[in-house]
Amino acid sequence: QPGMGNMFELDVIAACFIGGASTMGGVGRVGGALVGGLVMAVMTNGMQLMGVPQSLQLVIKGLVLLVAVAFDIYNKRRAGATR
């Protein structure tokens, strides 16, 4: 189906960042993306089982993405300061 991947953009981007992809580029592995995808799938399934509304699920996933990006930027700055 042509439209099968619609509305999964947030999950895919969050899975990549949770899996270790860098905002600066050049870093990331397939295994990490798979682990990030697994984390996002478990989180989505858990929220659905708990009855969390869909709109709140998107907010929570967005917050998880922001935390993952902030953690990546923090690690890059810390690694650059120690060199």
mmCIF file of the N, C-alpha and C atoms, coordinates in Angstrom:
data_MODEL
# 
_entry.id   MODEL 
# 
loop_
_atom_site.group_PDB 
_atom_site.id 
_atom_site.type_symbol 
_atom_site.label_atom_id 
_atom_site.label_alt_id 
_atom_site.label_comp_id 
_atom_site.label_asym_id 
_atom_site.label_entity_id 
_atom_site.label_seq_id 
_atom_site.pdbx_PDB_ins_code 
_atom_site.Cartn_x 
_atom_site.Cartn_y 
_atom_site.Cartn_z 
_atom_site.occupancy 
_atom_site.B_iso_or_equiv 
_atom_site.pdbx_formal_charge 
_atom_site.auth_seq_id 
_atom_site.auth_comp_id 
_atom_site.auth_asym_id 
_atom_site.auth_atom_id 
_atom_site.pdbx_PDB_model_num 
ATOM 1   N N  . GLN A 1 1  ? 0.825  -1.175 0.000  1.00 0.00 ? 1  GLN A N  1 
ATOM 2   C CA . GLN A 1 1  ? 0.000  0.000  0.000  1.00 0.00 ? 1  GLN A CA 1 
ATOM 3   C C  . GLN A 1 1  ? 0.874  1.245  0.000  1.00 0.00 ? 1  GLN A C  1 
ATOM 4   N N  . PRO A 1 2  ? 0.579  2.217  -0.820 1.00 0.00 ? 2  PRO A N  1 
ATOM 5   C CA . PRO A 1 2  ? 1.399  3.422  -0.889 1.00 0.00 ? 2  PRO A CA 1 
ATOM 6   C C  . PRO A 1 2  ? 1.401  4.244  0.395  1.00 0.00 ? 2  PRO A C  1 
ATOM 7   N N  . GLY A 1 3  ? 0.344  4.216  1.167  1.00 0.00 ? 3  GLY A N  1 
ATOM 8   C CA . GLY A 1 3  ? 0.253  5.062  2.349  1.00 0.00 ? 3  GLY A CA 1 
ATOM 9   C C  . GLY A 1 3  ? 0.528  4.344  3.653  1.00 0.00 ? 3  GLY A C  1 
ATOM 10  N N  . MET A 1 4  ? 1.179  3.193  3.606  1.00 0.00 ? 4  MET A N  1 
ATOM 11  C CA . MET A 1 4  ? 1.385  2.403  4.825  1.00 0.00 ? 4  MET A CA 1 
ATOM 12  C C  . MET A 1 4  ? 2.272  3.113  5.859  1.00 0.00 ? 4  MET A C  1 
ATOM 13  N N  . GLY A 1 5  ? 3.216  3.924  5.435  1.00 0.00 ? 5  GLY A N  1 
ATOM 14  C CA . GLY A 1 5  ? 4.141  4.544  6.374  1.00 0.00 ? 5  GLY A CA 1 
ATOM 15  C C  . GLY A 1 5  ? 3.714  5.917  6.866  1.00 0.00 ? 5  GLY A C  1 
ATOM 16  N N  . ASN A 1 6  ? 2.544  6.358  6.462  1.00 0.00 ? 6  ASN A N  1 
ATOM 17  C CA . ASN A 1 6  ? 2.091  7.681  6.900  1.00 0.00 ? 6  ASN A CA 1 
ATOM 18  C C  . ASN A 1 6  ? 1.899  7.699  8.412  1.00 0.00 ? 6  ASN A C  1 
ATOM 19  N N  . MET A 1 7  ? 2.277  8.827  9.009  1.00 0.00 ? 7  MET A N  1 
ATOM 20  C CA . MET A 1 7  ? 2.138  9.083  10.445 1.00 0.00 ? 7  MET A CA 1 
ATOM 21  C C  . MET A 1 7  ? 3.106  8.262  11.303 1.00 0.00 ? 7  MET A C  1 
ATOM 22  N N  . PHE A 1 8  ? 4.136  7.696  10.700 1.00 0.00 ? 8  PHE A N  1 
ATOM 23  C CA . PHE A 1 8  ? 5.160  6.989  11.461 1.00 0.00 ? 8  PHE A CA 1 
ATOM 24  C C  . PHE A 1 8  ? 6.479  7.761  11.472 1.00 0.00 ? 8  PHE A C  1 
ATOM 25  N N  . GLU A 1 9  ? 6.467  8.978  10.966 1.00 0.00 ? 9  GLU A N  1 
ATOM 26  C CA . GLU A 1 9  ? 7.699  9.753  10.866 1.00 0.00 ? 9  GLU A CA 1 
ATOM 27  C C  . GLU A 1 9  ? 8.315  10.022 12.238 1.00 0.00 ? 9  GLU A C  1 
ATOM 28  N N  . LEU A 1 10 ? 7.480  10.383 13.208 1.00 0.00 ? 10 LEU A N  1 
ATOM 29  C CA . LEU A 1 10 ? 7.975  10.671 14.554 1.00 0.00 ? 10 LEU A CA 1 
ATOM 30  C C  . LEU A 1 10 ? 8.609  9.430  15.173 1.00 0.00 ? 10 LEU A C  1 
ATOM 31  N N  . ASP A 1 11 ? 7.978  8.281  15.001 1.00 0.00 ? 11 ASP A N  1 
ATOM 32  C CA . ASP A 1 11 ? 8.520  7.038  15.546 1.00 0.00 ? 11 ASP A CA 1 
ATOM 33  C C  . ASP A 1 11 ? 9.870  6.692  14.923 1.00 0.00 ? 11 ASP A C  1 
ATOM 34  N N  . VAL A 1 12 ? 9.989  6.887  13.619 1.00 0.00 ? 12 VAL A N  1 
ATOM 35  C CA . VAL A 1 12 ? 11.230 6.538  12.920 1.00 0.00 ? 12 VAL A CA 1 
ATOM 36  C C  . VAL A 1 12 ? 12.368 7.460  13.336 1.00 0.00 ? 12 VAL A C  1 
ATOM 37  N N  . ILE A 1 13 ? 12.105 8.743  13.390 1.00 0.00 ? 13 ILE A N  1 
ATOM 38  C CA . ILE A 1 13 ? 13.151 9.691  13.782 1.00 0.00 ? 13 ILE A CA 1 
ATOM 39  C C  . ILE A 1 13 ? 13.568 9.447  15.229 1.00 0.00 ? 13 ILE A C  1 
ATOM 40  N N  . ALA A 1 14 ? 12.605 9.234  16.109 1.00 0.00 ? 14 ALA A N  1 
ATOM 41  C CA . ALA A 1 14 ? 12.922 8.969  17.513 1.00 0.00 ? 14 ALA A CA 1 
ATOM 42  C C  . ALA A 1 14 ? 13.703 7.665  17.649 1.00 0.00 ? 14 ALA A C  1 
ATOM 43  N N  . ALA A 1 15 ? 13.343 6.646  16.887 1.00 0.00 ? 15 ALA A N  1 
ATOM 44  C CA . ALA A 1 15 ? 14.061 5.373  16.952 1.00 0.00 ? 15 ALA A CA 1 
ATOM 45  C C  . ALA A 1 15 ? 15.516 5.544  16.536 1.00 0.00 ? 15 ALA A C  1 
ATOM 46  N N  . CYS A 1 16 ? 15.768 6.345  15.527 1.00 0.00 ? 16 CYS A N  1 
ATOM 47  C CA . CYS A 1 16 ? 17.157 6.572  15.092 1.00 0.00 ? 16 CYS A CA 1 
ATOM 48  C C  . CYS A 1 16 ? 17.966 7.284  16.164 1.00 0.00 ? 16 CYS A C  1 
ATOM 49  N N  . PHE A 1 17 ? 17.382 8.313  16.777 1.00 0.00 ? 17 PHE A N  1 
ATOM 50  C CA . PHE A 1 17 ? 18.127 9.043  17.805 1.00 0.00 ? 17 PHE A CA 1 
ATOM 51  C C  . PHE A 1 17 ? 18.294 8.225  19.075 1.00 0.00 ? 17 PHE A C  1 
ATOM 52  N N  . ILE A 1 18 ? 17.289 7.461  19.459 1.00 0.00 ? 18 ILE A N  1 
ATOM 53  C CA . ILE A 1 18 ? 17.427 6.587  20.622 1.00 0.00 ? 18 ILE A CA 1 
ATOM 54  C C  . ILE A 1 18 ? 18.478 5.526  20.351 1.00 0.00 ? 18 ILE A C  1 
ATOM 55  N N  . GLY A 1 19 ? 18.555 5.072  19.115 1.00 0.00 ? 19 GLY A N  1 
ATOM 56  C CA . GLY A 1 19 ? 19.517 4.045  18.730 1.00 0.00 ? 19 GLY A CA 1 
ATOM 57  C C  . GLY A 1 19 ? 20.943 4.533  18.602 1.00 0.00 ? 19 GLY A C  1 
ATOM 58  N N  . GLY A 1 20 ? 21.171 5.828  18.700 1.00 0.00 ? 20 GLY A N  1 
ATOM 59  C CA . GLY A 1 20 ? 22.541 6.316  18.715 1.00 0.00 ? 20 GLY A CA 1 
ATOM 60  C C  . GLY A 1 20 ? 22.945 7.157  17.527 1.00 0.00 ? 20 GLY A C  1 
ATOM 61  N N  . ALA A 1 21 ? 22.042 7.462  16.614 1.00 0.00 ? 21 ALA A N  1 
ATOM 62  C CA . ALA A 1 21 ? 22.400 8.343  15.502 1.00 0.00 ? 21 ALA A CA 1 
ATOM 63  C C  . ALA A 1 21 ? 22.681 9.737  16.055 1.00 0.00 ? 21 ALA A C  1 
ATOM 64  N N  . SER A 1 22 ? 23.635 10.416 15.439 1.00 0.00 ? 22 SER A N  1 
ATOM 65  C CA . SER A 1 22 ? 24.057 11.717 15.940 1.00 0.00 ? 22 SER A CA 1 
ATOM 66  C C  . SER A 1 22 ? 23.403 12.843 15.156 1.00 0.00 ? 22 SER A C  1 
ATOM 67  N N  . THR A 1 23 ? 23.155 13.950 15.835 1.00 0.00 ? 23 THR A N  1 
ATOM 68  C CA . THR A 1 23 ? 22.641 15.127 15.156 1.00 0.00 ? 23 THR A CA 1 
ATOM 69  C C  . THR A 1 23 ? 23.727 15.798 14.327 1.00 0.00 ? 23 THR A C  1 
ATOM 70  N N  . MET A 1 24 ? 24.983 15.500 14.639 1.00 0.00 ? 24 MET A N  1 
ATOM 71  C CA . MET A 1 24 ? 26.100 16.091 13.916 1.00 0.00 ? 24 MET A CA 1 
ATOM 72  C C  . MET A 1 24 ? 26.476 15.292 12.674 1.00 0.00 ? 24 MET A C  1 
ATOM 73  N N  . GLY A 1 25 ? 25.908 14.108 12.522 1.00 0.00 ? 25 GLY A N  1 
ATOM 74  C CA . GLY A 1 25 ? 26.183 13.277 11.357 1.00 0.00 ? 25 GLY A CA 1 
ATOM 75  C C  . GLY A 1 25 ? 27.376 12.365 11.537 1.00 0.00 ? 25 GLY A C  1 
ATOM 76  N N  . GLY A 1 26 ? 27.430 11.328 10.711 1.00 0.00 ? 26 GLY A N  1 
ATOM 77  C CA . GLY A 1 26 ? 28.590 10.453 10.685 1.00 0.00 ? 26 GLY A CA 1 
ATOM 78  C C  . GLY A 1 26 ? 28.590 9.334  11.703 1.00 0.00 ? 26 GLY A C  1 
ATOM 79  N N  . VAL A 1 27 ? 27.631 9.296  12.606 1.00 0.00 ? 27 VAL A N  1 
ATOM 80  C CA . VAL A 1 27 ? 27.618 8.262  13.632 1.00 0.00 ? 27 VAL A CA 1 
ATOM 81  C C  . VAL A 1 27 ? 26.260 7.570  13.617 1.00 0.00 ? 27 VAL A C  1 
ATOM 82  N N  . GLY A 1 28 ? 26.272 6.273  13.775 1.00 0.00 ? 28 GLY A N  1 
ATOM 83  C CA . GLY A 1 28 ? 25.030 5.514  13.838 1.00 0.00 ? 28 GLY A CA 1 
ATOM 84  C C  . GLY A 1 28 ? 25.232 4.136  13.238 1.00 0.00 ? 28 GLY A C  1 
ATOM 85  N N  . ARG A 1 29 ? 24.562 3.171  13.776 1.00 0.00 ? 29 ARG A N  1 
ATOM 86  C CA . ARG A 1 29 ? 24.671 1.796  13.289 1.00 0.00 ? 29 ARG A CA 1 
ATOM 87  C C  . ARG A 1 29 ? 23.281 1.203  13.125 1.00 0.00 ? 29 ARG A C  1 
ATOM 88  N N  . VAL A 1 30 ? 23.195 0.196  12.279 1.00 0.00 ? 30 VAL A N  1 
ATOM 89  C CA . VAL A 1 30 ? 21.918 -0.453 12.018 1.00 0.00 ? 30 VAL A CA 1 
ATOM 90  C C  . VAL A 1 30 ? 21.400 -1.116 13.291 1.00 0.00 ? 30 VAL A C  1 
ATOM 91  N N  . GLY A 1 31 ? 22.266 -1.755 14.044 1.00 0.00 ? 31 GLY A N  1 
ATOM 92  C CA . GLY A 1 31 ? 21.853 -2.406 15.287 1.00 0.00 ? 31 GLY A CA 1 
ATOM 93  C C  . GLY A 1 31 ? 21.269 -1.416 16.275 1.00 0.00 ? 31 GLY A C  1 
ATOM 94  N N  . GLY A 1 32 ? 21.859 -0.236 16.358 1.00 0.00 ? 32 GLY A N  1 
ATOM 95  C CA . GLY A 1 32 ? 21.334 0.790  17.246 1.00 0.00 ? 32 GLY A CA 1 
ATOM 96  C C  . GLY A 1 32 ? 19.956 1.263  16.813 1.00 0.00 ? 32 GLY A C  1 
ATOM 97  N N  . ALA A 1 33 ? 19.764 1.413  15.509 1.00 0.00 ? 33 ALA A N  1 
ATOM 98  C CA . ALA A 1 33 ? 18.451 1.815  15.003 1.00 0.00 ? 33 ALA A CA 1 
ATOM 99  C C  . ALA A 1 33 ? 17.411 0.741  15.285 1.00 0.00 ? 33 ALA A C  1 
ATOM 100 N N  . LEU A 1 34 ? 17.812 -0.519 15.187 1.00 0.00 ? 34 LEU A N  1 
ATOM 101 C CA . LEU A 1 34 ? 16.884 -1.603 15.513 1.00 0.00 ? 34 LEU A CA 1 
ATOM 102 C C  . LEU A 1 34 ? 16.500 -1.585 16.986 1.00 0.00 ? 34 LEU A C  1 
ATOM 103 N N  . VAL A 1 35 ? 17.460 -1.340 17.847 1.00 0.00 ? 35 VAL A N  1 
ATOM 104 C CA . VAL A 1 35 ? 17.171 -1.248 19.283 1.00 0.00 ? 35 VAL A CA 1 
ATOM 105 C C  . VAL A 1 35 ? 16.262 -0.049 19.550 1.00 0.00 ? 35 VAL A C  1 
ATOM 106 N N  . GLY A 1 36 ? 16.532 1.076  18.899 1.00 0.00 ? 36 GLY A N  1 
ATOM 107 C CA . GLY A 1 36 ? 15.673 2.246  19.047 1.00 0.00 ? 36 GLY A CA 1 
ATOM 108 C C  . GLY A 1 36 ? 14.257 1.975  18.565 1.00 0.00 ? 36 GLY A C  1 
ATOM 109 N N  . GLY A 1 37 ? 14.135 1.251  17.462 1.00 0.00 ? 37 GLY A N  1 
ATOM 110 C CA . GLY A 1 37 ? 12.812 0.879  16.963 1.00 0.00 ? 37 GLY A CA 1 
ATOM 111 C C  . GLY A 1 37 ? 12.076 -0.030 17.930 1.00 0.00 ? 37 GLY A C  1 
ATOM 112 N N  . LEU A 1 38 ? 12.812 -0.942 18.538 1.00 0.00 ? 38 LEU A N  1 
ATOM 113 C CA . LEU A 1 38 ? 12.214 -1.836 19.526 1.00 0.00 ? 38 LEU A CA 1 
ATOM 114 C C  . LEU A 1 38 ? 11.734 -1.060 20.749 1.00 0.00 ? 38 LEU A C  1 
ATOM 115 N N  . VAL A 1 39 ? 12.538 -0.099 21.190 1.00 0.00 ? 39 VAL A N  1 
ATOM 116 C CA . VAL A 1 39 ? 12.147 0.733  22.332 1.00 0.00 ? 39 VAL A CA 1 
ATOM 117 C C  . VAL A 1 39 ? 10.875 1.510  22.013 1.00 0.00 ? 39 VAL A C  1 
ATOM 118 N N  . MET A 1 40 ? 10.819 2.102  20.823 1.00 0.00 ? 40 MET A N  1 
ATOM 119 C CA . MET A 1 40 ? 9.628  2.869  20.439 1.00 0.00 ? 40 MET A CA 1 
ATOM 120 C C  . MET A 1 40 ? 8.406  1.963  20.310 1.00 0.00 ? 40 MET A C  1 
ATOM 121 N N  . ALA A 1 41 ? 8.578  0.759  19.771 1.00 0.00 ? 41 ALA A N  1 
ATOM 122 C CA . ALA A 1 41 ? 7.452  -0.163 19.614 1.00 0.00 ? 41 ALA A CA 1 
ATOM 123 C C  . ALA A 1 41 ? 6.921  -0.606 20.970 1.00 0.00 ? 41 ALA A C  1 
ATOM 124 N N  . VAL A 1 42 ? 7.818  -0.905 21.902 1.00 0.00 ? 42 VAL A N  1 
ATOM 125 C CA . VAL A 1 42 ? 7.394  -1.319 23.240 1.00 0.00 ? 42 VAL A CA 1 
ATOM 126 C C  . VAL A 1 42 ? 6.697  -0.161 23.950 1.00 0.00 ? 42 VAL A C  1 
ATOM 127 N N  . MET A 1 43 ? 7.227  1.034  23.782 1.00 0.00 ? 43 MET A N  1 
ATOM 128 C CA . MET A 1 43 ? 6.616  2.196  24.409 1.00 0.00 ? 43 MET A CA 1 
ATOM 129 C C  . MET A 1 43 ? 5.218  2.457  23.828 1.00 0.00 ? 43 MET A C  1 
ATOM 130 N N  . THR A 1 44 ? 5.082  2.360  22.514 1.00 0.00 ? 44 THR A N  1 
ATOM 131 C CA . THR A 1 44 ? 3.778  2.566  21.876 1.00 0.00 ? 44 THR A CA 1 
ATOM 132 C C  . THR A 1 44 ? 2.782  1.505  22.312 1.00 0.00 ? 44 THR A C  1 
ATOM 133 N N  . ASN A 1 45 ? 3.210  0.253  22.308 1.00 0.00 ? 45 ASN A N  1 
ATOM 134 C CA . ASN A 1 45 ? 2.327  -0.834 22.706 1.00 0.00 ? 45 ASN A CA 1 
ATOM 135 C C  . ASN A 1 45 ? 1.914  -0.689 24.170 1.00 0.00 ? 45 ASN A C  1 
ATOM 136 N N  . GLY A 1 46 ? 2.843  -0.346 25.022 1.00 0.00 ? 46 GLY A N  1 
ATOM 137 C CA . GLY A 1 46 ? 2.527  -0.173 26.440 1.00 0.00 ? 46 GLY A CA 1 
ATOM 138 C C  . GLY A 1 46 ? 1.531  0.942  26.677 1.00 0.00 ? 46 GLY A C  1 
ATOM 139 N N  . MET A 1 47 ? 1.715  2.056  25.963 1.00 0.00 ? 47 MET A N  1 
ATOM 140 C CA . MET A 1 47 ? 0.776  3.164  26.141 1.00 0.00 ? 47 MET A CA 1 
ATOM 141 C C  . MET A 1 47 ? -0.606 2.805  25.612 1.00 0.00 ? 47 MET A C  1 
ATOM 142 N N  . GLN A 1 48 ? -0.672 2.040  24.530 1.00 0.00 ? 48 GLN A N  1 
ATOM 143 C CA . GLN A 1 48 ? -1.965 1.617  24.011 1.00 0.00 ? 48 GLN A CA 1 
ATOM 144 C C  . GLN A 1 48 ? -2.658 0.666  24.977 1.00 0.00 ? 48 GLN A C  1 
ATOM 145 N N  . LEU A 1 49 ? -1.897 -0.240 25.577 1.00 0.00 ? 49 LEU A N  1 
ATOM 146 C CA . LEU A 1 49 ? -2.479 -1.173 26.541 1.00 0.00 ? 49 LEU A CA 1 
ATOM 147 C C  . LEU A 1 49 ? -2.968 -0.457 27.796 1.00 0.00 ? 49 LEU A C  1 
ATOM 148 N N  . MET A 1 50 ? -2.288 0.622  28.173 1.00 0.00 ? 50 MET A N  1 
ATOM 149 C CA . MET A 1 50 ? -2.702 1.393  29.337 1.00 0.00 ? 50 MET A CA 1 
ATOM 150 C C  . MET A 1 50 ? -3.861 2.327  29.039 1.00 0.00 ? 50 MET A C  1 
ATOM 151 N N  . GLY A 1 51 ? -4.228 2.476  27.784 1.00 0.00 ? 51 GLY A N  1 
ATOM 152 C CA . GLY A 1 51 ? -5.349 3.325  27.415 1.00 0.00 ? 51 GLY A CA 1 
ATOM 153 C C  . GLY A 1 51 ? -5.015 4.800  27.324 1.00 0.00 ? 51 GLY A C  1 
ATOM 154 N N  . VAL A 1 52 ? -3.757 5.115  27.061 1.00 0.00 ? 52 VAL A N  1 
ATOM 155 C CA . VAL A 1 52 ? -3.353 6.515  26.915 1.00 0.00 ? 52 VAL A CA 1 
ATOM 156 C C  . VAL A 1 52 ? -3.924 7.040  25.595 1.00 0.00 ? 52 VAL A C  1 
ATOM 157 N N  . PRO A 1 53 ? -4.558 8.209  25.603 1.00 0.00 ? 53 PRO A N  1 
ATOM 158 C CA . PRO A 1 53 ? -5.108 8.756  24.358 1.00 0.00 ? 53 PRO A CA 1 
ATOM 159 C C  . PRO A 1 53 ? -4.028 8.976  23.299 1.00 0.00 ? 53 PRO A C  1 
ATOM 160 N N  . GLN A 1 54 ? -4.415 8.863  22.037 1.00 0.00 ? 54 GLN A N  1 
ATOM 161 C CA . GLN A 1 54 ? -3.463 8.975  20.926 1.00 0.00 ? 54 GLN A CA 1 
ATOM 162 C C  . GLN A 1 54 ? -2.751 10.318 20.924 1.00 0.00 ? 54 GLN A C  1 
ATOM 163 N N  . SER A 1 55 ? -3.459 11.390 21.216 1.00 0.00 ? 55 SER A N  1 
ATOM 164 C CA . SER A 1 55 ? -2.831 12.716 21.218 1.00 0.00 ? 55 SER A CA 1 
ATOM 165 C C  . SER A 1 55 ? -1.757 12.821 22.302 1.00 0.00 ? 55 SER A C  1 
ATOM 166 N N  . LEU A 1 56 ? -2.004 12.232 23.456 1.00 0.00 ? 56 LEU A N  1 
ATOM 167 C CA . LEU A 1 56 ? -1.016 12.252 24.530 1.00 0.00 ? 56 LEU A CA 1 
ATOM 168 C C  . LEU A 1 56 ? 0.167  11.342 24.198 1.00 0.00 ? 56 LEU A C  1 
ATOM 169 N N  . GLN A 1 57 ? -0.071 10.269 23.483 1.00 0.00 ? 57 GLN A N  1 
ATOM 170 C CA . GLN A 1 57 ? 1.019  9.390  23.052 1.00 0.00 ? 57 GLN A CA 1 
ATOM 171 C C  . GLN A 1 57 ? 2.002  10.154 22.167 1.00 0.00 ? 57 GLN A C  1 
ATOM 172 N N  . LEU A 1 58 ? 1.484  10.982 21.261 1.00 0.00 ? 58 LEU A N  1 
ATOM 173 C CA . LEU A 1 58 ? 2.362  11.766 20.394 1.00 0.00 ? 58 LEU A CA 1 
ATOM 174 C C  . LEU A 1 58 ? 3.185  12.765 21.198 1.00 0.00 ? 58 LEU A C  1 
ATOM 175 N N  . VAL A 1 59 ? 2.578  13.357 22.215 1.00 0.00 ? 59 VAL A N  1 
ATOM 176 C CA . VAL A 1 59 ? 3.307  14.306 23.069 1.00 0.00 ? 59 VAL A CA 1 
ATOM 177 C C  . VAL A 1 59 ? 4.425  13.586 23.815 1.00 0.00 ? 59 VAL A C  1 
ATOM 178 N N  . ILE A 1 60 ? 4.136  12.420 24.361 1.00 0.00 ? 60 ILE A N  1 
ATOM 179 C CA . ILE A 1 60 ? 5.144  11.655 25.102 1.00 0.00 ? 60 ILE A CA 1 
ATOM 180 C C  . ILE A 1 60 ? 6.274  11.224 24.180 1.00 0.00 ? 60 ILE A C  1 
ATOM 181 N N  . LYS A 1 61 ? 5.939  10.764 22.985 1.00 0.00 ? 61 LYS A N  1 
ATOM 182 C CA . LYS A 1 61 ? 6.976  10.371 22.019 1.00 0.00 ? 61 LYS A CA 1 
ATOM 183 C C  . LYS A 1 61 ? 7.829  11.565 21.623 1.00 0.00 ? 61 LYS A C  1 
ATOM 184 N N  . GLY A 1 62 ? 7.209  12.730 21.466 1.00 0.00 ? 62 GLY A N  1 
ATOM 185 C CA . GLY A 1 62 ? 7.965  13.936 21.158 1.00 0.00 ? 62 GLY A CA 1 
ATOM 186 C C  . GLY A 1 62 ? 8.911  14.320 22.276 1.00 0.00 ? 62 GLY A C  1 
ATOM 187 N N  . LEU A 1 63 ? 8.461  14.171 23.512 1.00 0.00 ? 63 LEU A N  1 
ATOM 188 C CA . LEU A 1 63 ? 9.331  14.461 24.662 1.00 0.00 ? 63 LEU A CA 1 
ATOM 189 C C  . LEU A 1 63 ? 10.498 13.480 24.726 1.00 0.00 ? 63 LEU A C  1 
ATOM 190 N N  . VAL A 1 64 ? 10.233 12.218 24.430 1.00 0.00 ? 64 VAL A N  1 
ATOM 191 C CA . VAL A 1 64 ? 11.311 11.222 24.398 1.00 0.00 ? 64 VAL A CA 1 
ATOM 192 C C  . VAL A 1 64 ? 12.328 11.585 23.318 1.00 0.00 ? 64 VAL A C  1 
ATOM 193 N N  . LEU A 1 65 ? 11.850 12.038 22.162 1.00 0.00 ? 65 LEU A N  1 
ATOM 194 C CA . LEU A 1 65 ? 12.750 12.465 21.091 1.00 0.00 ? 65 LEU A CA 1 
ATOM 195 C C  . LEU A 1 65 ? 13.582 13.667 21.523 1.00 0.00 ? 65 LEU A C  1 
ATOM 196 N N  . LEU A 1 66 ? 12.966 14.637 22.166 1.00 0.00 ? 66 LEU A N  1 
ATOM 197 C CA . LEU A 1 66 ? 13.713 15.802 22.646 1.00 0.00 ? 66 LEU A CA 1 
ATOM 198 C C  . LEU A 1 66 ? 14.773 15.425 23.664 1.00 0.00 ? 66 LEU A C  1 
ATOM 199 N N  . VAL A 1 67 ? 14.453 14.511 24.557 1.00 0.00 ? 67 VAL A N  1 
ATOM 200 C CA . VAL A 1 67 ? 15.430 14.057 25.549 1.00 0.00 ? 67 VAL A CA 1 
ATOM 201 C C  . VAL A 1 67 ? 16.595 13.337 24.865 1.00 0.00 ? 67 VAL A C  1 
ATOM 202 N N  . ALA A 1 68 ? 16.297 12.504 23.860 1.00 0.00 ? 68 ALA A N  1 
ATOM 203 C CA . ALA A 1 68 ? 17.354 11.781 23.149 1.00 0.00 ? 68 ALA A CA 1 
ATOM 204 C C  . ALA A 1 68 ? 18.278 12.748 22.411 1.00 0.00 ? 68 ALA A C  1 
ATOM 205 N N  . VAL A 1 69 ? 17.728 13.757 21.760 1.00 0.00 ? 69 VAL A N  1 
ATOM 206 C CA . VAL A 1 69 ? 18.547 14.736 21.043 1.00 0.00 ? 69 VAL A CA 1 
ATOM 207 C C  . VAL A 1 69 ? 19.360 15.567 22.032 1.00 0.00 ? 69 VAL A C  1 
ATOM 208 N N  . ALA A 1 70 ? 18.749 15.986 23.131 1.00 0.00 ? 70 ALA A N  1 
ATOM 209 C CA . ALA A 1 70 ? 19.479 16.765 24.132 1.00 0.00 ? 70 ALA A CA 1 
ATOM 210 C C  . ALA A 1 70 ? 20.624 15.951 24.734 1.00 0.00 ? 70 ALA A C  1 
ATOM 211 N N  . PHE A 1 71 ? 20.380 14.675 24.977 1.00 0.00 ? 71 PHE A N  1 
ATOM 212 C CA . PHE A 1 71 ? 21.435 13.812 25.510 1.00 0.00 ? 71 PHE A CA 1 
ATOM 213 C C  . PHE A 1 71 ? 22.572 13.663 24.510 1.00 0.00 ? 71 PHE A C  1 
ATOM 214 N N  . ASP A 1 72 ? 22.253 13.552 23.223 1.00 0.00 ? 72 ASP A N  1 
ATOM 215 C CA . ASP A 1 72 ? 23.277 13.444 22.185 1.00 0.00 ? 72 ASP A CA 1 
ATOM 216 C C  . ASP A 1 72 ? 24.111 14.716 22.117 1.00 0.00 ? 72 ASP A C  1 
ATOM 217 N N  . ILE A 1 73 ? 23.467 15.857 22.151 1.00 0.00 ? 73 ILE A N  1 
ATOM 218 C CA . ILE A 1 73 ? 24.198 17.127 22.094 1.00 0.00 ? 73 ILE A CA 1 
ATOM 219 C C  . ILE A 1 73 ? 25.062 17.299 23.339 1.00 0.00 ? 73 ILE A C  1 
ATOM 220 N N  . TYR A 1 74 ? 24.549 16.936 24.487 1.00 0.00 ? 74 TYR A N  1 
ATOM 221 C CA . TYR A 1 74 ? 25.322 17.020 25.732 1.00 0.00 ? 74 TYR A CA 1 
ATOM 222 C C  . TYR A 1 74 ? 26.569 16.147 25.647 1.00 0.00 ? 74 TYR A C  1 
ATOM 223 N N  . ASN A 1 75 ? 26.422 14.906 25.161 1.00 0.00 ? 75 ASN A N  1 
ATOM 224 C CA . ASN A 1 75 ? 27.575 14.011 25.040 1.00 0.00 ? 75 ASN A CA 1 
ATOM 225 C C  . ASN A 1 75 ? 28.599 14.531 24.057 1.00 0.00 ? 75 ASN A C  1 
ATOM 226 N N  . LYS A 1 76 ? 28.163 15.124 22.944 1.00 0.00 ? 76 LYS A N  1 
ATOM 227 C CA . LYS A 1 76 ? 29.101 15.676 21.955 1.00 0.00 ? 76 LYS A CA 1 
ATOM 228 C C  . LYS A 1 76 ? 29.875 16.846 22.548 1.00 0.00 ? 76 LYS A C  1 
ATOM 229 N N  . ARG A 1 77 ? 29.198 17.705 23.282 1.00 0.00 ? 77 ARG A N  1 
ATOM 230 C CA . ARG A 1 77 ? 29.879 18.849 23.879 1.00 0.00 ? 77 ARG A CA 1 
ATOM 231 C C  . ARG A 1 77 ? 30.856 18.403 24.961 1.00 0.00 ? 77 ARG A C  1 
ATOM 232 N N  . ARG A 1 78 ? 30.453 17.415 25.748 1.00 0.00 ? 78 ARG A N  1 
ATOM 233 C CA . ARG A 1 78 ? 31.329 16.907 26.803 1.00 0.00 ? 78 ARG A CA 1 
ATOM 234 C C  . ARG A 1 78 ? 32.547 16.247 26.206 1.00 0.00 ? 78 ARG A C  1 
ATOM 235 N N  . ALA A 1 79 ? 32.367 15.487 25.130 1.00 0.00 ? 79 ALA A N  1 
ATOM 236 C CA . ALA A 1 79 ? 33.490 14.811 24.479 1.00 0.00 ? 79 ALA A CA 1 
ATOM 237 C C  . ALA A 1 79 ? 34.419 15.844 23.826 1.00 0.00 ? 79 ALA A C  1 
ATOM 238 N N  . GLY A 1 80 ? 33.868 16.923 23.288 1.00 0.00 ? 80 GLY A N  1 
ATOM 239 C CA . GLY A 1 80 ? 34.694 17.963 22.678 1.00 0.00 ? 80 GLY A CA 1 
ATOM 240 C C  . GLY A 1 80 ? 35.471 18.754 23.710 1.00 0.00 ? 80 GLY A C  1 
ATOM 241 N N  . ALA A 1 81 ? 34.950 18.897 24.908 1.00 0.00 ? 81 ALA A N  1 
ATOM 242 C CA . ALA A 1 81 ? 35.627 19.661 25.957 1.00 0.00 ? 81 ALA A CA 1 
ATOM 243 C C  . ALA A 1 81 ? 36.779 18.888 26.554 1.00 0.00 ? 81 ALA A C  1 
ATOM 244 N N  . THR A 1 82 ? 36.751 17.564 26.499 1.00 0.00 ? 82 THR A N  1 
ATOM 245 C CA . THR A 1 82 ? 37.820 16.768 27.098 1.00 0.00 ? 82 THR A CA 1 
ATOM 246 C C  . THR A 1 82 ? 38.998 16.588 26.161 1.00 0.00 ? 82 THR A C  1 
ATOM 247 N N  . ARG A 1 83 ? 38.857 16.960 24.925 1.00 0.00 ? 83 ARG A N  1 
ATOM 248 C CA . ARG A 1 83 ? 39.972 16.784 23.967 1.00 0.00 ? 83 ARG A CA 1 
ATOM 249 C C  . ARG A 1 83 ? 40.920 17.912 24.003 1.00 0.00 ? 83 ARG A C  1 
# 
